[in-house]
């Protein structure tokens, strides 16, 4: 009886289906839970990748601006780090892994590569992170993101004030009237009055770009662009890497007429170009290229083509001087000064060949002496006046209708006369130019 009852109960238990759903349900939930975990991990990795991408975009934009403004690659990379880590915080569980990657001598978590071409600078930033999954710890996800930013060059500029903090780094003062039609003016100073047009001064230009502010009355400026640009990116010294020629033994000017060249005595050999009288109306002294301790010109002078090195003294054109020189470049070395007095008449143009083609006056780096150029209606000075460390360049043009093919670069620049610049003159400048800052954009 008991055996029959046991067999009956066992048969009922075997035929019972009440627990099958729970067992099958438990088995079915395994892939569902796995899919949910994978989805959570993928969404987390995606959101982390978006955070990295935003930080990389900021790093690329910030570093390419610094690089385009003249920072070294190391300095620009430090900017990239600042912008990246200022916009991105590592997830806590990834800190140890990321720091291990960053301290590995063979690699870096954040990598930035800079390139420079004639038309633009680029910064390519990349960040790689082994992202720890929340559920699938044995399946780390590698996140790799890139951002490329470019700083394009704008059109030609004709005036560049390099000082980064000066008040009135570029100034039109007094009753000056500067017609720079087609010409863009750039000032690197971040001062509130980086560019200043005051008094009864007038300025007509293509556009104005200042790292700081611009001060002028509305009636004082006439611009072809929609508006002047404040807070503009700086423009680095475009010719900083050019190598200057070397000085040599000084030319002996003792034989030149004293009414032609300071220090001359006359009745002797004048730089190998023949004897000159002490006083002779209508006589023209001819000078050859070479190194001069100073060159203080007083009379009628003809300069043969070539480089004139002024070694520590002064290049000065007196008020009665008449100087003609074609394919000529002056180099101000060892603190040499430049002073062209009002009343001087000159017709000087640069060489169109060689390393310094298109340059008429060049001062070496470290030369901070102020420079003065005064023209008159009979004078013409063509070429690039490149005085990168000169504290101030005072320029008074000749006010001719056609304008002059001239470009000015110095720490601070003041226009004090009726200057008229000409922009369409690439041939006269041997296609040498510098540009105002263009747009900074994300390439990808």
LOMAR-203991 format. One record per residue: residue in three letters; x, y, z of N, C-alpha, C in turn. Coordinates in steps of 0.02 Angstrom, whole numbers, plus 32768, in hexadecimal, padded with zeros to 4 digits. Layout:
BEGIN
ALAXYZXYZXYZ ...
//
This chain:
BEGIN
UNK80297FC48000800080008000802B803F8000 UNK805D803C802D80898076803280B1807E7FF1 UNK80C580457FD480EC80497F9580C280657F5E UNK808380527F5B8056806B7F27804C80B67F2F UNK804580CB7F6D803B81137F798078813B7F64 UNK80B481207F7280F281447F6080F9814B7F14 UNK80E781137EF080EB81177EA880B981487E8B UNK807F814D7EAA804C817C7E93806481C47E9C UNK808381D37ED5809B82167EE380D582297EB4 UNK80FF81F57EA6813882037E79811F82127E33 UNK80EA81ED7E1E80CE81F87DDB80AF823E7DD7 UNK808D82557E0B807082987E0B80A682CE7E07 UNK80DD82C27E2C811382F37E2C813382F97DE7 UNK813A82BE7DC7815982BF7D84812C82E17D51 UNK80EA82DB7D5C80BB82F87D2C80AD83427D3A UNK80C3835C7D7380B683A27D8780DF83D27D5D UNK80C1840A7D4080E4843B7D1580E884817D36 UNK80D784877D7480D384C97D94811684EE7D97 UNK815184CD7D9E819284F07DA681B784FB7D66 UNK819C84E47D2D81C184EB7CED81CB85347CD8 UNK8198855E7CE3819D85A47CCD81D485C97CF3 UNK81D785B97D34820B85DB7D5C825185C87D45 UNK825985877D36829B856F7D1F82AC858D7CDB UNK827C85897CAD828885A57C69829285F07C6C UNK826986117C99827086597CA082B5866D7CB8 UNK82CE86467CE9831186557D028346864D7CCC UNK833E86177CA5836D860B7C6E836886437C3A UNK832A865A7C2B8320868D7BF7833986D27C0C UNK833986DE7C4D835087207C65839B87297C5E UNK83C186F47C58840A86FA7C54842087247C18 UNK840A87157BDA841E87407BA2840087877BA6 UNK83C5878D7BC483A787CF7BCA83D187FB7BF8 UNK83E587DD7C30840F88037C5F845288147C3F UNK846D87E47C1A84AD87F17BF784A788287BC4 UNK847088287B9E8466885C7B6C845D88A07B8D UNK843988A27BC5843088E17BE8847288FB7C03 UNK849B88CD7C1E84DD88E17C38850988FD7C00 UNK850788D97BC6852F88F07B8D851789357B75 UNK84D5893E7B7384BA897E7B5D84CF89B67B8D UNK84CD89A87BCE84E189DA7BFF852B89EC7BF7 UNK855489B97BEC859C89C57BE385A989EC7BA3 UNK858789DB7B6D859189FE7B2E857A8A477B31 UNK85418A517B5285298A967B5A855A8ABE7B85 UNK85738A9F7BBA85A48AC17BE485E38AD27BBE UNK85FB8AA37B9486378AAF7B6C862A8AE67B39 UNK85EE8AE77B1B85DC8B1A7AEA85DC8B607B0A UNK85BD8B647B4585BA8BA57B6886018BBC7B7B UNK862B8B8C7B90866F8B9D7BA286958BB57B64 UNK86898B947B2B86AA8BA87AEC86958BEE7AD8 UNK86568C007AE3863E8C437AD386608C787AFF UNK86698C677B40868D8C957B6C86D58C9F7B55 UNK86F48C687B4187398C6D7B28873C8C977AE9 UNK870C8C8D7ABC870D8CB17A7D87058CFC7A88 UNK86D88D0F7AB586CF8D577AC4870F8D767AE0 UNK87308D507B0D876E8D697B2A87A58D6D7AF6 UNK87A88D3C7AC987DA8D3D7A9487CF8D787A64 UNK87908D867A5587818DC07A29879C8E007A48 UNK87918E087A8A87AA8E447AAD87F68E467AAC UNK88158E0B7AB6885F8E087AB7887C8E197A72 UNK885D8DFF7A3D88778E0D79FA886F8E5779E8 UNK88358E7479F788298EBA79E888588EE87A10 UNK885E8EDA7A5188888F047A7B88D18F007A69 UNK88E98EC47A5A89318EBB7A4C89448ED57A08 UNK89178ECF79D689298EE8799389298F347993 UNK89018F5279BC89048F9B79C289478FB079DF UNK895C8F8F7A16899C8F9F7A3489D58F937A04 UNK89D38F5B79E08A088F4B79B08A0B8F7E7978 UNK89D08F93796189CD8FC5792C89E490097942 UNK89E19016798489F79056799F8A41905779B0 UNK8A64902079A08AAC901F79A98AC58FF379E2 UNK8A9A8FCF7A048AB18FA27A3A8AD88F687A1C UNK8B088F4E7A428B2B8F127A2D8AFC8ED77A32 UNK8B108E9E7A158AE68E637A188ADB8E4D7A61 UNK8B108E537A898B098E407AD08AD88E6E7AF4 UNK8ADD8EAF7AE78AAF8EDF7B068A688ED47AEF UNK8A608EC67AAE8A1D8EB97A938A008E797AB0 UNK8A2B8E477ABA8A138E087AD889FB8E147B20 UNK8A1F8E3D7B448A098E4E7B8889C48E6F7B88 UNK89B88E997B5589768EB77B4D89428E817B40 UNK89548E517B1689268E1A7B0689148DF37B46 UNK89468DE47B6F89398DC17BAE890A8DEA7BDB UNK89188E2B7BDF88EE8E567C0988A58E557BF3 UNK889A8E5B7BB288558E5C7B9988358E177B9F UNK885C8DE27B92883F8D9F7B95882A8D8D7BDC UNK88598D927C0B88498D7D7C4F881B8DAF7C71 UNK88178DEC7C5887E78E1B7C72879F8E0B7C5D UNK87998DE27C2987568DD17C0F87458D877C18 UNK87738D607C3387678D197C3987828CFE7C7B UNK875A8CD57C9D87708CB47CDA876B8C697CCF UNK87A08C447CDE879F8BFB7CD5876B8BDB7D02 UNK87488BA77CEA871E8B817D1787498B617D4D UNK87308B5F7D8B87598B4C7DC487798B087DBB UNK87548AD87D9F876F8A947D9987A58A8F7D64 UNK87AE8AC67D3B87E08AC47D06881E8AED7D16 UNK881E8B0D7D5088558B3B7D6088988B167D60 UNK889A8ADC7D8188DA8AB87D8888F28AA27D43 UNK88C58A877D1988D98A717CD788F18AAA7CAC UNK88CD8AE37CAD88E08B1C7C8389238B397C98 UNK892E8B3D7CDA896D8B587CF289A68B297CE0 UNK89998AE97CE089CD8AB97CCD89E18AC37C84 UNK89AE8AD07C5A89BD8ADD7C1389E48B1E7C0C UNK89CF8B527C3289EF8B947C2B8A378B937C42 UNK8A488B677C718A8D8B667C8A8AB88B337C66 UNK8A9B8B0D7C3A8AC28ADE7C128AEE8B067BE2 UNK8B308AFC7BE28B5C8B247BB78B508B1A7B6D UNK8B2F8AE47B5B8B258AD67B148AE68AF57AF8 UNK8ABB8B0F7B238A7C8B2A7B098A628B607B39 UNK8A328B867B228A118BB87B4C89C68BB37B41 UNK89A08BBF7B7689578BBB7B70893E8BF07B3F UNK895A8C2E7B4589478C647B1889828C727AEA UNK89768C6E7AAA89AB8C7B7A7989938CB37A4B UNK89BF8CE27A3B89AF8D197A0E89E88D2279DC UNK89D78D24799D8A088D2E796889F98D707945 UNK8A2C8D99793D8A248DDB791D8A468DDB78D9 UNK8A268DFB78A98A448E0478678A398E4C7850 UNK8A678E6478288A628EA9780F8A708EAA77C5 UNK8A468ECF77A18A4F8ED877598A488F22774A UNK8A4E8F33770B8A4B8F7A76F88A078F977709 UNK89D28F6F7703898F8F8A7708896C8F7C774B UNK89848F4B777289628F3D77B0898D8F1577E1 UNK897A8F19782089988EEF785589638EBD786A UNK89788E80787C89488E4E789389618E2E78D4 UNK89318E1778FB893F8DF0793889128DB37936 UNK89318D787938890B8D38793889138D19797D UNK88DC8D1779A388DE8CFE79E788BD8CB979EA UNK88D98C8C7A1288BE8C487A1988C28C337A62 UNK888E8C0F7A78888D8BF57ABD88738BAE7ABB UNK88968B817ADE88838B3A7AE188778B277B2A UNK88408B057B36882E8AF27B7A88148AAB7B7A UNK88308A7F7BA588148A3D7BB087DB8A437BE3 UNK879E8A447BC987648A507BF3874F8A117C17 UNK874A8A147C5A873589DA7C8186E989D37C7F UNK86D3899A7C67868B898E7C64867089847CAB UNK863089977CB4861189907CF5860189477D05 UNK85E889227CD285D488DD7CDD860588AC7CBD UNK861D88BD7C818649888F7C5D869188A27C6B UNK86A788967CA886E988AD7CBD8721888B7C97 UNK8714884F7C7E8748882B7C5A874A883D7C10 UNK8720886D7BFC871E88837BB6872788CF7BB4 UNK876388EA7BC3876C89337BC28763894E7B7B UNK8747898A7B77873C89AB7B37877089E17B2C UNK879189E17AF387C28A147AE387A08A4D7ABF UNK87A38A887ADC87868AC47ABE87BE8AED7A9F UNK87BA8AFB7A6087ED8B237A3D87C88B5B7A18 UNK87DA8B997A2887BA8BD27A0787EF8C0279EE UNK87DF8C2679B9880C8C56799A87E78C97798C UNK880D8CCE798B87F28D0F7977882A8D347952 UNK88198D52791A88498D7878F2882E8DBF78EA UNK88568DF078FE88438E3678F788768E5978CB UNK88608E8B78A5888C8EB0787788838EFB7883 UNK88BB8F1E787D88BB8F67788188D38F80783D UNK88A58F98781688B48FAD77D288CF8FF477D2 UNK88F8900277A089119046779788DE906F7771 UNK88D990AF778388AB90DB775F88CF90FA7723 UNK88B39130770B88D2915376D2890D917C76EA UNK892C919F76BC896891C676CC895A91FE76FE UNK898B920A7728898B9245775389C59271773E UNK89C292B0775189FA92DC773F8A1A92FC777C UNK89FA92F677B68A17931077F48A0E92DD782B UNK8A4592CD784F8A42929D78858A6892BA78C1 UNK8A4392CA78F68A6292E079358A6792A37962 UNK8AA5928F79748AB1925079958AAA925279E1 UNK8AAE928D7A008AAD92907A498A6C92727A64 UNK8A7392497A988A3A92237AB08A1192467AE6 UNK8A2B927D7B038A06929E7B398A0492EA7B34 UNK8A2393077B038A2D93507B0189EB93767AF7 UNK89E993B17B1789B493E17B0B89C294037AC8 UNK899194027A9B899794217A5989D194027A31 UNK89D193C07A2D8A05939E7A078A0493B679BE UNK89C993C479A489C393E57963899B9424796E UNK89B6945D79558996949D7963899994CA7925 UNK896294EB79188960952178E8895595607911 UNK8987958B7913898595C27943898596067921 UNK8977963A794A8977967E79318944968878FA UNK895A96A978C6892E96B6788C893E96877852 UNK895D964E78628971961F782D893396077807 UNK893D95FB77C7890995DF779D892895A47778 UNK89139568778C8930952B776F88FD95097743 UNK890D9505770388E294E376D38901949F76C4 UNK88E9946C76E68903942876DE88CF93FD76BB UNK88B194167687887C93F37663889493AD764F UNK886E937B766188819337765188B293197682 UNK88C8934176B288FC932B76E188DD93197724 UNK88F292E1774088DB92CC7782891092DB77B6 UNK88FB92F677EF892893067826891E92D3785E UNK895592B978788952928678AD897B929E78E9 UNK895E92997924898292A97962897C926E7992 UNK89B5925679AA89B6921D79D889AA92317A21 UNK89A692717A2F899E92877A74895892777A8F UNK8956925F7ACC891492517AEC88FC928C7B16 UNK891C92C67B0E890793027B3388C2931A7B1A UNK889F933D7B47885D93577B34886193887AFA UNK889B93A97AF288A693D57AB988DF93B97A8F UNK88D6937D7A798908935B7A4F891393827A0E UNK88DC939779EF88DD93C279B488BB940379C7 UNK88DC943B79B788C2947D79CD88C494AD7991 UNK888B94CB79858887950179538867953B7977 UNK888F95707985887695A679AE888495EA7991 UNK8871961E79B7887A966279A08851966D7961 UNK8871968E79328850969878F1886A966778BD UNK888A963178D488A595FF78A7886F95D97882 UNK887E95C478458850959F781C8872955F7803 UNK884C95297801886794E977EA883594C777BD UNK884B94B87780882394917751884794507744 UNK88269418774E884893D77748881693A17735 UNK8832936877228807932E771387E593167753 UNK880F930B778787F292F577C7882792FC77FE UNK881192F7783D883D92FB7876883492BD78A0 UNK886C929F78B5886B926478E088979272791D UNK8879926E7959889F927B79968892924379C8 UNK88C8922D79E988C191FB7A1E889C92197A59 UNK88A2925B7A61887E927E7A96884592A77A7A UNK884092E77A90880A93127A7A882093457A47 UNK87EF93687A2A87FB939A79F687D893DA7A0B UNK87FD94127A0C87E094527A1F87E2948179E3 UNK87A9949D79D487A594D179A0875E94ED79A1 UNK87579529798787159545797D86FA9529793C UNK86B895227936869B950578F986AF952B78B9 UNK86B8956C78BE86C995927882871495907871 UNK873B956F789D8784956E7892879B95347866 UNK877395007861878894C6783A875594B57804 UNK876F949B77CE874694867795875F94427780 UNK8737940E778E874C93C97781872293A9774B UNK8743937F7723871F935A76EF86FC931C770C UNK87189301774386F892C7776286BC92DD778B UNK869492AD77A0865692BD77C5866592E17806 UNK869892CA782986AA92EA786986F292D6787B UNK871292FF78A4875492EF78BE874E92B378ED UNK8783928C78F38781924E791A87AB92567959 UNK878B9254799287AE925579D287B4920E79EE UNK87E692037A1887F091C07A338807918F79FF UNK882991A779CD8840917D7996887C915379AA UNK88859118798C88C490F279988900911C7983 UNK8937911179A6897591347995899591157958 UNK89BF913E793789E5912778FE8A2E91237912 UNK8A4E90E9790E8A9490E479218AC1910978F0 UNK8AFD911879068B2F913878DA8B38910C789D UNK8B24912378628B2490F778278B6990E8780C UNK8B9B910F78208BDE910778048C1390F87839 UNK8BFD90DF78728C2A90D578AB8C6290A4789C UNK8C56907578708C89904078638CBA9053782C UNK8CB2908D780D8CDF90A077D78D2490B277F3 UNK8D58909E77D08D9D90A877E68DBA90E777C6 UNK8DD6911377F08DF3915177D68E39914577BC UNK8E4F916F778D8E94916A77768EC4918277AC UNK8F04917277A48F37918477D58F5791C777C4 UNK8F6C91EA77F98F92922877EF8FDA921677DD UNK8FFF924777C39045923D77B0906C927C77C3 UNK90A8928377AA90D192BE77B890AE92FD779F UNK90B2933177C8908F936F77B790AE93907778 UNK908393AD7751909893D4771790B79415772F UNK90EE9429771191109468772190F194A076F9 UNK90D294D0771B90B1950876FA90D9954976FE UNK911695457715913D95827720914A95A976E0 UNK9148958776A7915595AA7669911995CB764B UNK90DE95C0766890A095DC764D909996257662 UNK9076964B763B906C9692764A9044969A768A UNK905A96C876B5903896D076F68FF296EC76EF UNK8FE3970A76B78F9F972276AC8F7196EC768E UNK8F8E96B076868F679678766C8F5D964376A1 UNK8F94963376C48F9295FE76F68FB596167735 UNK8F94960F776F8FB4962377AE8FF395FA77B9 UNK9028961D77CD906895FB77D7909595FD779C UNK907B9614776390A59619772790CD96597727 UNK910596577703912F969276FD913696AB76B6 UNK912496817686912796957640916D968C7623 UNK9171969675E391B0969275BE91D0964C75C4 UNK91A7961975CE91C295D675D4919495A275B6 UNK91A9956475BC9182952D75A29145952275CF UNK910A952375B190CC951B75D890B094D575CB UNK90C494A675F490AA946275EF90B6944475AB UNK90EE9455758E91009436754E90D9944F7513 UNK90B59487751B908C94A074E390A994E074C5 UNK90E594F374DA9104952E74BD910C956674F0 UNK9137959674DF914495CF750C910995FF750C UNK90FF961E754690C9964F754C90E496907567 UNK90CC96C8754F90E19709756A90C0971575AE UNK90DF974275D490C297547614907F9778760A UNK907D97A475DA904197CA75CC903A97CD7580 UNK900397B475668FF997B7751E8FAE97B27510 UNK8F9297E874FB8F4A97E874EA8F3F97BC74AE UNK8F0A979474B18EF9976974798F1E97277478 UNK8F4D971C74A68F7296DD74A78F4A96A974CD UNK8F4B966B74B48F28963474D48F5B960174EC UNK8F5A95F1752C8F8795BE75488F67957A7540 UNK8F8E954A75288F76950575208F9494DA7557 UNK8F6994B475788F7E948675AD8F71943E7598 UNK8F9D941275AF8F9593CB75A08F7A93A675DC UNK8F5D936A75D18F469341760A8F8193307636 UNK8F73932276758FA7930F76A58F91931D76EC UNK8FC09318771B8FB2932577618FCA936B7774 UNK8F9E939177918FAE93D677A58FA493DD77F1 UNK8FD493FE78128FCB940B78598F8F94377865 UNK8F81946278378F46948E78368F4294AB77F0 UNK8F0794C277DE8EFF94DF779B8ED3951C77A2 UNK8EF3955677AA8ED1959577B38ED795BB7771 UNK8EA395B977488EA495D477058E8C961D7706 UNK8EAE964776E08E9F968F76E28E9096AD769D UNK8EAF9694766A8EA896B276288E86968575F7 UNK8E9A968C75B78E7E966275828EA396207581 UNK8E7F95E8758C8E9E95A775938E7C95757564 UNK8EA6954D75438E8D9515751D8EA694D5753E UNK8E7894A7754C8E8A9467756B8E8994307537 UNK8EC1940F75308EC293D675038E9A939C7521 UNK8E81937074F88E57933975108E7C930B753F UNK8E5992F475738E7792C575A38E6292D275EA UNK8E8492B276198E7592B776608EA292E97682 UNK8E84931576AA8EA9934776D08EA19337771A UNK8ED79321773A8ED6930D77808EEB934977AB UNK8EBF935E77D78ECE939678058EDF93767848 UNK8F1F9379785B8F39935378948F3F937F78D1 UNK8F08938578F78F0A93A779388F0193F27936 UNK8F06941178FD8EFF945A78F98EB8946D78E7 UNK8EB2949E78B98E7094B778A68E6C94BC785B UNK8E3494A778408E2394B677FA8DF894F577FC UNK8E12952B77E28DEE956A77E58DF1958D77A1 UNK8DB795A6778D8DB295CF77518DA296167768 UNK8DD19645775B8DC7968A776F8D9196AC7747 UNK8D7D96E7775E8D45970A77408D53972176F8 UNK8D92972876E68DA3973D76A28DBB97037676 UNK8DB496C7768F8DCE968D766B8DA1967B7631 UNK8DC0966675FA8D9C964975C28DBD960675B4 UNK8D9895D075C28DB5958C75BE8D8D9563758D UNK8DB1954175618D92951375328DB494D07537 UNK8D8C949B753F8DA8945875428D759424752F UNK8D8393FE74FA8D5693CA74E38D74938574F5 UNK8D48935775098D5D9314751E8D8E93197559 UNK8D78933F758B8DA1934D75C68D7E93357605 UNK8DA4931676338D89930476758DB9931C76AB UNK8D9E934176DD8DC5935777178DBA93267750 UNK8DF0931277728DEC92E777AD8E07930D77E9 UNK8DDE9315781C8DF2933978598E0A9306788C UNK8E4C930378978E6B92D078C08E8892EF7900 UNK8E8A92C679358EAB92DA79748E91931C798F UNK8E4F9323798F8E30935E79AC8E30939C7980 UNK8E3C939379408E3D93CD79128DF893EF7911 UNK8DF9943279088DBC945979098DA9946E78C2 UNK8D6A948178BB8D509499787B8D2E94DC7885 UNK8D44950E785D8D24954F78608D25956F781B UNK8CEA957677FE8CE3959877BE8CBF95DA77CC UNK8CE3961077C58CC8965277D98C98966E77A5 UNK8C6B969877BD8C3E96BB77908C6796E77761 UNK8C5396EA77248C78971076F28CA696E676C9 UNK8CB796AA76E18CE1967D76B98CB89663767E UNK8CDA965D76468CBA9642760A8CDC960075F9 UNK8CB495CD75F18CD2958B75E48CA6956275B5 UNK8CC7953875918CA5950975648CC894C6756C UNK8CAC949D75978CCD945E75AA8C9D942475A0 UNK8CB693F075808C8E93B475768CB993777585 UNK8C9B933F759B8CC2930575AF8CD492D77575 UNK8D0392AB75838D13927775538CD89247754D UNK8CCF922A75138C9A91F975098CB691B27505 UNK8CF491A975198D14916875188D38915C755A UNK8D45911D75698D6A910C75A58D3D910075E1 UNK8D5E90F0761A8D3990DD76578D0E91157672 UNK8D22915476678CFE918D76818CDD91B57649 UNK8CC8919276168CA591B375DF8C6691D575F8 UNK8C5C921475E48C20923875F88C2992627637 UNK8C62925D765A8C6E928276978C9B92BE7688 UNK8C8892F876A18CB2933376968CDA934676D5 UNK8CBC933F77118CDF934E77508CD093167781 UNK8D0592FA779E8CFE92C277CD8D2992CF780A UNK8D0D92C578468D3292C978848D36928478A3 UNK8D70927378BD8D77923178DC8D4F922E791D UNK8D3E91F179328D1B91E879718D47920079AB UNK8D28922179DA8D4C923D7A128D5A92877A0A UNK8D5092A179CF8D5A92E879C38D1A930D79D6 UNK8D1C93307A0E8CDF93517A288CDF939D7A1C UNK8D1193B779FA8D15940079EF8CD9941779C5 UNK8CBD945079D78C84946B79B28C9B9480796B UNK8C6C9481793D8C7B949178F88C4B94C678DE UNK8C6594F378B48C3C952978998C46952B784E UNK8C0D952C78298C0F953277E08BE0956A77CC UNK8BFC959F77B18BD595D877998BDE95DE774D UNK8BA895DE77298BAC95E576E18B93962976CB UNK8B9A9637768B8B7C9673766E8B5E9660762A UNK8B41969176098B1C968275CC8B4896697594 UNK8B8B967375988BB8965B75648BD896187577 UNK8BC895FE75B18BEA95C275CA8BC1958375BB UNK8BE5954B75B68BC5950A75AD8BEF94D675D1 UNK8BCE94B075FB8BEE9478761F8BC3943B7615 UNK8BDD940A75F18BB793CE75E28BD593937607 UNK8BAC9365761E8BC49328763D8BAB931F7684 UNK8BC492EB76A48BB092DB76E88BE192FB7719 UNK8BC7932277488BEF933E777E8BE5930F77B9 UNK8C1892E677C58C1292B077F78C3F92C07832 UNK8C2092DA78688C4592EE78A48C2592CA78E0 UNK8C2E928978E78C05926079148C089273795D UNK8C41928C79768C47929D79BC8C4D92E879C9 UNK8C4B931079948C4E9359799C8C13937179C5 UNK8C22939879F98BEE93AC7A288BB693D27A06 UNK8BC8940179DA8B94942779B68BAE943C7972 UNK8B85943479428B93944D78FE8B63948778F1 UNK8B7E94C278E88B5694FB78D38B5D95027888 UNK8B2494FE78668B269500781D8AFA95387804 UNK8B18956277DA8AF2959777B88AFA958D776E UNK8AC49579774D8AC8956C77068AC895AC76DD UNK8AC895A3769C8ACD95DE76718A8A95F67656 UNK8A5595D076648A1395E776518A0695E87606 UNK8A2C95C175E08A2195C0759889E0959D7587 UNK89C395AF754F89829595753C8985954A752D UNK89BB9535750B89BF94EF74F689D094C07530 UNK89EE94DA75648A0094B0759D8A43948E7594 UNK8A5C947375CA8A9C945275CA8A93940875DB UNK8ABD93DE75BB8ABD939675CA8AE9938C7607 UNK8ACD939476428AF49391767F8ACF936976B4 UNK8AF5934676DE8AD9932077158B0193327754 UNK8AE09337778D8B01934B77CA8AF893167800 UNK8B309301781F8B2E92D378588B5C92ED788E UNK8B4292F878CA8B69930E79038B4092FF7942 UNK8B5E930B797C8B39930079BA8AFE933079BF UNK8B0A937079B38AD693A379B28ADF93CF7975 UNK8AA893E379578AAB940979188A7D9446791F UNK8A989480790F8A7194BE79118A7494E078CD UNK8A3B94ED78AF8A37951378718A2B955C7882 UNK8A599586786C8A5495CD787F8A4D95FA7842 UNK8A4A95DE78068A45960877CB8A0D95F2779E UNK8A0B960E776389D795FC773389EE95C17708 UNK89E49586772389FE954A770489CB952B76D5 UNK89E39512769D89B894EE766E89DC94AE765A UNK89BE9475766C89DD9435765D89BB94167620 UNK89E093ED75FE89C693C975C489C8937F75D3 UNK8992935C75C48990931575D589A292E8759A UNK898F92F9755F899992CD752589DF92D87509 UNK8A1192BB752B8A5692C575168A8192897527 UNK8A67924D751C8A8E9211752D8ACF920D7506 UNK8ACF922674C88B0D922574A18B43925074C0 UNK8B30928B74DA8B6192B874F98B7C929C753B UNK8B57926D75598B6C925075998B8492097591 UNK8B9191F475538BA991B075458B7B917B7562 UNK8B3A918975608B07915A75798B10914975C3 UNK8B32917475E88B3A916A76308B00918E7654 UNK8ADF916A76818AA5918876A18A9B916A76E7 UNK8A72918A770F8A5A916D774D8A10917A7751 UNK89EC9151777789A3915177758985916077B9 UNK8948917777B88923917F77F68905913B7809 UNK88F29132784988DA90F0785F889690DF7840 UNK889290A378268852908C780A882A9065783E UNK87FC903C782887D09018785587F38FDC7874 UNK87DF8FCD78B287F38F8F78D387B78F6178D3 UNK87BF8F2578B987858EF978B187988EB078BF UNK87668E8878CF87708E4078D5876C8E20788F UNK879F8DFC787D879F8DD9783D87798D977844 UNK87868D75787B87608D38788C87688D2978D6 
//
